[in-house]
Amino acid sequence: MTTKVKVGVLAIQGAFIEHVHSLQKAENTLKLKKHDIEVQIMEIRTSDQLNDNLNGLIIPGGESTVMKRHFENGFLENLKDWTRLKNKFTWGTCAGLILLSNQMDGGNSELQIGGVDITCSRNAYGRQINSFESPLHLLDSQLQNIAGNNTCLGIFIRAPKIKSVDSQSVNVLCHLSAASHENNAVDEPVAVCQENIMVSTFHPELSGDTCWHEYFILQAAVRKSFQA
Ligand SMILES: NC(=O)CC[C@H](N)C(=O)O
């Protein structure tokens, strides 16, 4: 029986269209891998779109401080409520990670959606000119199976860092190994998941690799049957 899943990308600012294209590519890849799945992809601009028919939400990269300007008239409260429903799956990339972090190291921690027990710091590698690409080490077995190996490409653009993982219920999915970035003394978590919320400091939607978007679609599909 075909699994139908409806996912959205918050389309108020930033790199949302790249996620839409990556989701379309990921759906085709899943079908080639014999998954009987149909994905409806929405651009989310209004609070009322955060309803029970939506199964997954991506909060894209961009400028978190600009996105917050759109969080009035109950939008932030609805984002908080919807992302905490256990039968939904949310993924924040870069600025989306910042908005979903429970703690921020400096910076304006007002108007946070929260939900993930990490402490992040904005622009932690420096300015745009310090943006970089690096191979990453996948730690999660489902991601390794989807990717077909234990590495993926990380594209970091004015990226935040996960300064600390603040709860044992946060699973580290992916590392930037110390060997692959000159500023790193230790392996650094760059993607984590806490129950139904995943965050990454880098931009899979720009890499051409669909393993993260396939993982997101499958997680949103599985959670449809969970108790909210
Ligand atoms: N690529 C990005 O999403 C950059 C994030 C941005 N520097 C912020 O602090 O919100």
The ligand as an SDF file (V2000), in Angstrom:
LIG
                    3D

 10  9  0  0  0  0  0  0  0  0999 V2000
   23.5070   29.5220    6.4280 N   0  0  0  0  0  0  0  0  0  0  0  0
   22.7990   29.9740    7.4930 C   0  0  0  0  0  0  0  0  0  0  0  0
   21.6510   29.5550    7.7150 O   0  0  0  0  0  0  0  0  0  0  0  0
   23.4540   31.0420    8.3150 C   0  0  0  0  0  0  0  0  0  0  0  0
   22.8420   31.2350    9.6750 C   0  0  0  0  0  0  0  0  0  0  0  0
   22.9900   32.6700   10.1400 C   0  0  0  0  0  0  0  0  0  0  0  0
   24.4180   33.0240   10.2590 N   0  0  0  0  0  0  0  0  0  0  0  0
   22.2800   32.9240   11.4790 C   0  0  0  0  0  0  0  0  0  0  0  0
   22.9840   33.1660   12.4510 O   0  0  0  0  0  0  0  0  0  0  0  0
   21.0590   32.8790   11.5380 O   0  0  0  0  0  0  0  0  0  0  0  0
  1  2  1  0
  2  3  2  0
  2  4  1  0
  4  5  1  0
  5  6  1  0
  6  7  1  0
  6  8  1  0
  8  9  2  0
  8 10  1  0
M  END
$$$$
